[in-house]
Amino acid sequence: MVAVAFLYVLNNYLIFWRDWPGLSNLFAHLGWLGFDPLQKPLTGGLVTLGWIQLASYLAVILGVIAFVRATPHRLIHEEAARLGAIAAYIVRAAFWAIFIVGIGDAVISFLRVEGFLGAIVGAELEKQLGISRVRGTYVHLPLIGIACIIAYFSRKLGFTWLALLVVVAELQIVIARFVFSYEQAFMGDLVRFWYAGLFLFASAYALIEEGHVRVDVIYAGFSERGKAWTNVLGCLLLGAPLCWIIISLGMWSKAAVINGPILSFEVTQAGFGMFVKYLMAGFLAVFSLSMLTQFMNYFLANAAELREEPGRPERPGGLED
C-alpha cells in the first residue's frame, strides 16, 4: 500500500508536469472498465507511456509479493521498523525544508520590501525573484534538496525547536509592531508557514510516540490483544482510507487542492509577502504520505503482537535512532 501511494504521487508528477497520459486516459483510449472514449485518441508515443505507467503499478505489486516470498525469515516487527524509518526520514526532510525555505524566503522578502535586494543581486535578478515560478524553481527547490541531504545525516526530529521558532516569529511581530511600529506581510506569512508544518508534519511522530489523543473510555479496558485488534482495524478502516482520500482528491486533476496551487506556484495577494503558499498545499501530500506510512508501520507492529512474534522493539516506528 505504501509503495503504491508513492508510485501514485510519482505518476501524478508525470501526468501533470510531464504530460504523460495516466491510467484513466489509457483505459479510455482502450475502452476498458467502462471509460468513455477520448475525443482525441492517444498517439503512439502517449500510448506507450500509458502502458509504462500501468506496468509500473503491476511491477510494484508483484515486486512486493516477490520480496515477501523471498524473505520469509524477516519478522513483521522488522518490516514495521523499516516503514517507521521511511516515515521518519520524510518528516525530518519536511522539517528541515520548511525551516530553511522559511528563513531564506523571509530574508528575500525583507530585502525586497526595504529596497535592498537590487543593490545586492542586481536589478534584473531582483525582478526575477519577484516572480513566484522563478523563486520556487531556483530558490525553494535547491533549498529543499539541501534539506533532504541534512535529513539523511540528522537522526533527530526538531519539532520542539520548530515550536520555539513559531513562538519567536510571533514574538518578533509583536515587538516590531508595538515597539517600532513596523509590520510587513512576510512576517505573518512566516508564522503561518511554520505553524502549518508543525501541525501537519508532527502528526506521524505523535502517532507512534502515543502522543495523539485517544478516546480511552473503552480502549483503556481492553486486553493487550484487544488493543492490538483495535489498532489493526483502525489503521485499515480509518487511518489508511483517510490518507488515500487526501492523496486522491488532492491530486485528481490540475485544479485539485494540492495540484492546483503547486502547478501555478500560487502566492498570497500581498506582493511583498513570502512566496510559499503553494508549498503549504504540498504539506497535505507530505502529511498523507507520512501518516499512511506510519499507519502501516502501526498496523504491522500490532499484527506482530497478534502473532506473538518475539523481539518487540521499544519503539516500533523507529522515529529516533
Secondary structure, 3 states (H helix, E strand, C coil): CHHHHHHHHHHHHHHHCCCCCHHHHHHHHHCCCCCCCCCCCCCHHHHHHHHHHHHHHHHHHHHHHHHHHHCCCCCHHHHHHHHHHHHHHHHHHHHHHHHHHHHHHHHHHHHHHHCCHHHHHCHHHHHHHCCHHHHHHHHHHHHHHHHHHHHHHCCCCCHHHHHHHHHHHHHHHHHHHHCCCCCCHHHHHHHHHHHHHHHHHHHHHHHHCCCCCCCHHHHCCCCHHHHHHHHHHHHHHHHHHHHHHHHHHHCCCCCCCCHHHHHHCCCCCCCCCCCCHHHHHHHHHHHHHHHHHHHHHHHHHHHHHHCCCCCCCCCCCCCCC
